[in-house]
């Protein structure tokens, strides 16, 4: 019987009011950070039900957190810590170790660990004259018991502050974390933000200024050129108080064209009233000019510009091209640097898009690769988007990977999915999980009901917030 050895989750966005795993007050929508959300409780119970069917005496599995676990871009740090403590109290004791692979919204988790990594390196030197420049990534295939061991001290302290977790450790890896298994197979887990050009914006801008520069094909160079941009805008604004609140409203509006137009119209009005840049003798004419310009430049281009905002498909053509570029290029090179010959079979697990899927794909280094997306747990639309949902990817000792789809928006029923090549059969892990996960039975039926109710609540609260965006002064 296969055992679940690894559980991958991503895009929890703990501390964000739109996250199903952050508790909110139903009447106000305000965060209630000192209590677990109903969905978090139900999720912990369902994962526990799955792990209960591992063979007696089997080691507890590893939890791999594949980025955007903490909402550092749009939420206050103290609330994020409190919600993570709720998550830790309910889930972490089911696992023997935790590997954290940061994304864009929690990139600062990596920056803290990176400084620890460099400090550990400095301590090993007998002379600082031998000091080399800081590096920006970890190995893909880390030896967590040896010199690659990198503890994320902040999250480890939080986990240890929770009862029964005094020996907990949270390890950091970035941006790729790999597992090696039998049959020359490997699994690589990554958050996935580098598949979108937005997250190598600084490299692109540099290439526009300097003709001899190109977007790096090496993962360490890619991160080195773009980490400051990612960390500043996508992983620090939540701590900027009033400015952070304003950025959150802009971010929310970007998912809805009309709301973003109301926001840019308010910006045009305020520019015309407070500054006389374009038409000094008429505020009204100046406001109309700004309004037209901002609607064309910002509202038209920004609304729906990210993959998670693309409706009706789980992976747009542009983002699929970005996925192929990343796997063929930066990831492929990193794997080959560490393993020669490289593993012949790849399973690639990522999140970021909030749209779970399972697919068999051909890449230049790996044909017939299995690709699984872990979806996300944020509901930030006013109506269901069926392509969005939350899942966990479960991996057994032979590195078979199966998706446990907890919900899709509008369809709050659990199901088991696996990417299978044409003519091939399902794995024993798929059959094992299909026997455990029965949507009509408990605890799965209650999970669906709870997620449905909480999702509808967040859609209503999101609608109310969008209604206030045009009132900015």
C-alpha positions in Angstrom: 0.0 0.0 0.0 1.5 3.4 -0.9 2.1 5.9 1.9 1.7 9.7 1.5 5.3 10.9 2.1 4.9 14.5 1.0 2.0 17.0 1.1 2.3 20.2 -1.0 0.2 23.2 -0.4 0.5 26.7 -1.8 -1.2 30.1 -2.0 -2.8 30.0 1.5 -2.3 33.8 1.8 -2.6 33.6 5.6 -3.5 36.9 7.1 -5.4 38.2 4.0 -9.1 38.8 4.5 -10.0 37.1 1.2 -8.2 33.9 2.2 -10.5 31.0 3.2 -7.9 30.0 5.7 -8.0 33.4 7.5 -10.9 33.8 9.9 -13.1 36.9 9.4 -16.1 38.4 11.2 -19.1 37.7 9.0 -20.8 41.0 9.7 -17.8 43.3 9.0 -15.3 41.2 7.1 -12.6 42.2 9.5 -9.9 39.6 10.2 -10.2 37.6 13.4 -6.5 36.5 13.7 -6.7 34.7 17.0 -9.1 32.0 15.9 -8.8 29.4 13.1 -11.2 29.8 10.2 -13.9 27.1 9.7 -12.1 26.1 6.5 -8.8 25.7 8.2 -10.3 23.4 10.8 -12.0 21.3 8.1 -8.9 21.2 6.0 -6.8 20.0 8.9 -9.3 17.2 9.7 -9.4 16.0 6.1 -5.6 15.9 5.7 -5.5 14.0 9.0 -8.0 11.5 7.6 -5.8 10.9 4.5 -2.6 10.5 6.6 -4.4 8.1 9.0 -4.4 5.5 6.3 -0.6 5.4 6.0 0.9 2.1 7.1 1.3 1.7 10.9 4.8 2.8 12.0 5.4 4.8 8.8 7.3 8.1 9.4 5.2 11.2 9.4 5.3 12.9 6.0 7.0 16.1 5.0 4.9 19.2 4.4 6.1 21.3 1.5 4.8 24.9 1.5 5.1 26.1 -2.1 4.9 29.9 -1.6 2.4 32.6 -0.9 1.7 31.0 2.4 2.0 34.2 4.3 0.4 37.4 2.9 3.2 39.9 3.4 2.2 42.1 0.4 -1.3 43.0 1.5 -1.6 42.3 5.3 -0.2 43.5 8.5 2.7 41.5 9.9 1.2 41.0 13.3 -2.0 39.5 11.9 0.0 37.3 9.5 2.0 35.9 12.4 -1.2 35.2 14.5 -2.9 33.4 11.6 0.2 31.4 10.8 0.2 30.3 14.5 -3.4 29.0 14.0 -2.3 27.1 11.0 0.7 25.7 12.8 -1.4 24.6 15.8 -3.8 22.6 13.6 -1.6 21.2 10.9 2.1 21.0 11.7 2.0 18.3 14.3 0.9 15.9 11.5 4.3 16.3 9.8 7.9 15.4 10.7 9.4 18.4 8.9 8.3 21.5 6.9 10.1 22.8 3.8 9.1 26.3 2.9 9.6 27.4 -0.7 8.7 31.1 -0.8 6.8 32.8 -3.6 6.3 36.5 -4.5 3.8 37.5 -1.7 6.1 36.0 0.9 9.4 36.5 -0.8 10.7 38.3 2.4 10.6 34.9 4.1 13.4 33.9 1.7 15.4 37.1 2.2 15.5 36.4 6.0 16.6 32.8 5.3 19.1 34.0 2.7 20.8 36.2 5.3 21.0 33.3 7.7 22.5 31.1 4.9 25.2 33.7 4.2 25.9 34.2 7.9 26.3 30.4 8.3 28.8 30.4 5.4 30.8 33.2 6.9 31.1 31.3 10.2 32.6 28.4 8.3 35.4 30.5 6.9 38.7 30.8 8.7 39.3 34.2 7.1 37.0 36.8 5.6 39.6 37.4 2.9 38.1 34.2 1.3 34.6 35.6 1.3 32.6 35.2 -1.9 29.6 37.3 -3.1 26.3 36.3 -1.6 24.2 33.9 -3.6 20.5 34.1 -4.1 19.2 30.6 -4.3 19.5 27.2 -2.8 20.3 23.9 -4.5 17.5 22.0 -6.1 18.3 18.8 -4.4 19.2 19.9 -0.9 20.8 17.7 1.8 18.7 19.0 4.7 20.7 16.8 7.1 24.0 18.2 5.9 25.6 21.5 4.9 22.6 22.5 2.8 20.5 22.6 6.0 18.8 26.0 6.2 16.4 26.7 9.0 14.0 29.6 8.6 14.4 30.8 12.1 11.4 33.2 12.3 8.8 30.6 11.3 10.5 27.9 13.4 10.2 30.1 16.5 6.5 30.7 15.8 5.9 26.9 15.3 7.8 26.1 18.5 5.6 28.6 20.4 2.6 26.4 19.6 1.9 23.5 22.1 3.3 20.1 21.1 5.7 21.5 18.6 8.7 22.3 20.7 11.0 20.4 18.3 9.6 21.8 15.1 11.8 23.1 12.3 10.9 25.0 9.2 13.5 24.6 6.4 13.8 27.1 3.6 14.5 26.4 -0.1 14.3 28.8 -3.0 13.1 29.0 -5.7 13.1 25.2 -6.5 13.1 22.2 -4.1 13.7 18.8 -5.6 13.1 15.2 -4.5 15.0 12.2 -6.0 13.3 8.8 -6.2 13.5 5.4 -7.8 13.5 4.8 -11.5 15.6 7.9 -12.2 12.6 10.1 -11.3 12.5 13.5 -9.6 9.9 15.9 -8.4 10.6 19.7 -8.3 8.4 22.0 -6.3 8.4 25.7 -7.0 6.0 28.6 -6.4 6.0 29.4 -10.1 6.1 33.2 -10.2 9.1 33.3 -12.6 6.9 31.8 -15.3 5.4 35.3 -15.7 7.4 38.2 -17.2 6.2 40.5 -14.5 8.6 38.9 -12.0 11.7 39.3 -14.1 10.7 42.9 -14.9 14.1 44.4 -13.8 15.9 42.0 -16.2 13.7 43.1 -19.1 14.1 46.8 -18.3 17.9 46.3 -18.2 17.8 44.6 -21.6 15.9 47.6 -23.0 18.7 49.9 -21.9 21.7 47.8 -22.6 21.6 46.0 -25.9 24.0 43.3 -24.8 21.9 42.2 -21.9 19.3 39.5 -21.9 16.9 38.0 -19.4 19.2 35.5 -17.5 18.8 31.8 -18.2 20.5 30.9 -14.9 18.2 30.8 -11.9 20.6 32.5 -9.5 21.2 35.4 -11.9 17.4 35.6 -12.5 16.8 36.0 -8.8 19.8 38.3 -8.3 18.5 40.8 -10.8 14.9 40.8 -9.7 14.8 40.0 -5.9 14.7 43.7 -4.8 11.7 44.4 -7.0 9.9 41.3 -5.9 10.7 41.9 -2.3 9.8 45.6 -2.3 6.5 45.6 -4.2 5.2 42.0 -3.6 6.4 41.2 -0.2 6.7 44.3 1.9 3.8 46.7 1.2 1.6 45.1 3.9 3.9 46.7 6.5 3.6 50.2 5.0 0.5 51.1 7.0 -1.7 53.6 5.2 0.3 53.3 2.0 0.0 49.5 2.3 -3.8 49.9 2.6 -3.9 52.0 -0.6 -1.8 49.4 -2.5 -4.2 46.7 -1.4 -7.2 48.6 -2.8 -5.4 49.1 -6.1 -4.5 45.4 -6.2 -8.1 44.4 -5.5 -9.4 46.8 -8.2 -7.0 45.3 -10.7 -9.2 42.2 -10.9 -12.2 44.3 -12.1 -12.0 46.7 -15.1 -14.8 49.0 -13.8 -13.4 49.2 -10.3 -10.0 50.1 -11.6 -11.5 52.8 -13.8 -13.2 54.2 -10.8 -9.9 54.2 -9.0 -8.0 55.9 -11.9 -10.9 58.4 -12.2 -10.4 59.3 -8.5 -6.7 59.7 -9.2 -7.4 62.0 -12.1 -9.7 64.1 -10.0 -7.1 64.5 -7.2 -4.3 65.3 -9.7 -6.3 68.0 -11.3 -7.3 69.5 -8.0 -3.9 69.5 -6.3 -1.5 70.0 -9.2 -1.5 72.1 -12.4 0.7 70.1 -14.7 -1.4 69.9 -18.0 -4.0 72.6 -18.1 -3.4 75.2 -15.3 -6.4 77.4 -16.2 -9.1 74.6 -15.9 -9.3 71.9 -13.3 -12.2 70.3 -15.2 -10.4 70.0 -18.5 -7.3 68.8 -16.7 -9.3 66.1 -14.9 -10.8 64.9 -18.2 -7.4 64.7 -19.8 -6.0 62.7 -16.9 -9.0 60.5 -16.8 -8.7 59.5 -20.5 -4.9 59.0 -20.2 -5.1 56.9 -17.0 -8.0 54.8 -18.3 -6.0 53.9 -21.4 -2.6 53.5 -19.8 -3.4 51.9 -16.5 -7.0 50.6 -16.3 -7.0 49.0 -19.8 -3.6 47.4 -19.5 -3.6 46.5 -15.8 -7.0 44.8 -15.3 -6.7 41.1 -15.9 -3.0 41.4 -16.7 -1.8 38.6 -14.5 -2.3 34.9 -15.1 -4.6 34.5 -12.1 -6.9 37.1 -13.5 -7.2 35.4 -16.9 -10.7 33.9 -17.0 -12.0 30.7 -18.5 -8.8 28.7 -18.8 -6.3 27.2 -16.3 -3.2 28.2 -18.3 -3.2 30.9 -20.9 -1.0 30.6 -24.0 1.4 33.3 -22.8 1.9 31.7 -19.4 2.3 28.2 -20.9 5.1 29.7 -22.9 6.6 31.1 -19.7 6.3 27.7 -18.0 8.1 26.1 -20.9 10.8 28.8 -20.8 11.4 28.3 -17.1 11.5 24.5 -17.1 13.6 24.3 -20.3 15.9 27.1 -19.2 16.6 28.1 -15.6 15.3 25.0 -13.9 16.8 22.6 -16.5 20.2 24.2 -16.2 20.1 24.1 -12.4 19.2 20.4 -12.4 22.0 19.6 -14.8 24.5 21.5 -12.8 23.7 19.3 -9.8 23.0 16.0 -11.4 24.9 14.4 -14.4 23.2 12.7 -16.0 20.0 14.5 -15.0 17.0 12.5 -13.9 15.1 11.3 -16.9 11.6 11.7 -15.4 10.2 15.0 -14.0 7.1 15.9 -12.0 6.8 19.7 -11.7 4.5 21.0 -8.9 3.8 24.7 -8.7 1.1 27.2 -7.5 0.9 31.0 -8.1 -2.0 31.1 -10.6 -4.7 29.9 -8.1 -6.0 27.7 -10.9 -5.3 24.0 -10.2 -4.7 21.6 -13.0 -2.9 18.3 -13.9 -1.3 17.8 -17.3 1.3 15.7 -19.1 3.7 18.0 -21.0 6.8 17.7 -23.1 9.8 19.9 -22.3 13.2 20.0 -24.0 15.0 18.1 -21.1 12.0 15.9 -20.2 9.3 14.4 -22.4 6.2 13.2 -20.7 6.7 15.3 -17.6 3.8 15.5 -15.2 2.7 19.0 -14.2 0.4 19.7 -11.3 -0.8 23.1 -10.0 -1.9 23.4 -6.4 -4.4 26.2 -6.9 -5.0 28.7 -4.1 -7.3 29.6 -1.2 -8.2 33.2 -2.0 -11.7 34.3 -3.1 -11.4 37.8 -4.5 -14.2 38.0 -7.1 -17.8 38.9 -6.8 -19.0 35.7 -8.5 -17.6 32.2 -8.8 -14.8 31.6 -11.3 -14.8 27.8 -12.0 -11.2 27.7 -13.0 -10.1 28.8 -9.6 -9.8 26.4 -6.6 -7.6 24.9 -4.0 -5.8 21.6 -4.0 -3.0 19.6 -2.3 -0.6 17.6 -4.2 0.2 14.3 -2.4 3.4 12.3 -3.3 4.2 8.7 -2.3 7.6 6.9 -1.8 7.9 6.2 -5.5 7.3 9.9 -6.3 3.9 9.3 -7.8 2.0 12.6 -7.5 -1.8 13.0 -7.2 -3.9 16.1 -6.8 -6.5 16.2 -4.0 -8.9 18.9 -5.3 -10.6 20.3 -2.3 -12.8 22.7 -4.2 -13.5 24.7 -7.4 -15.3 28.0 -7.1 -19.0 27.2 -7.6 -18.4 23.5 -7.2 -17.6 22.8 -3.6 -16.9 19.0 -3.8 -13.7 17.2 -3.3 -12.2 14.9 -6.0 -8.9 13.1 -6.8 -7.0 13.8 -10.1 -3.8 12.5 -11.6 -2.0 13.5 -14.8 -1.8 10.3 -16.9 -0.3 9.9 -20.4 -2.5 8.6 -23.1 -2.9 4.8 -22.8 -1.4 4.7 -19.3 -3.1 3.6 -16.1 -3.5 5.4 -12.8 -0.9 4.8 -10.0 -1.6 2.8 -6.9 -1.5 6.1 -5.0 -4.4 7.4 -7.1 -6.4 4.2 -6.4 -5.6 4.4 -2.7 -6.7 8.0 -2.3 -9.8 7.4 -4.4 -10.9 4.8 -1.9 -10.4 7.2 1.0 -11.9 10.3 -0.5 -15.7 9.9 -0.9 -17.4 13.3 -1.4 -20.7 12.1 0.0 -19.2 10.9 3.2 -17.7 12.7 6.2 -15.5 14.6 6.6 -15.5 15.4 2.9 -19.1 16.4 2.7 -18.9 18.9 5.5 -15.7 20.3 4.0 -17.5 21.2 0.8 -20.4 22.8 2.7 -18.0 24.9 4.8 -15.9 26.1 1.9 -19.0 27.0 -0.1 -20.5 29.1 2.7 -17.1 30.8 3.4 -16.5 31.5 -0.3 -19.9 33.1 -0.7 -19.2 35.3 2.4 -15.9 36.5 0.9 -17.5 37.3 -2.5 -20.1 39.5 -0.7 -17.4 41.2 1.4 -15.3 41.7 -1.7 -18.2 43.3 -3.6 -18.8 45.7 -0.8 -15.1 46.8 -0.8 -15.2 47.3 -4.6 -18.2 49.6 -4.2 -16.1 52.0 -2.0 -13.1 52.2 -4.4 -14.5 55.2 -6.4 -15.0 57.2 -3.3 -11.3 57.9 -2.8 -10.5 61.5 -2.3 
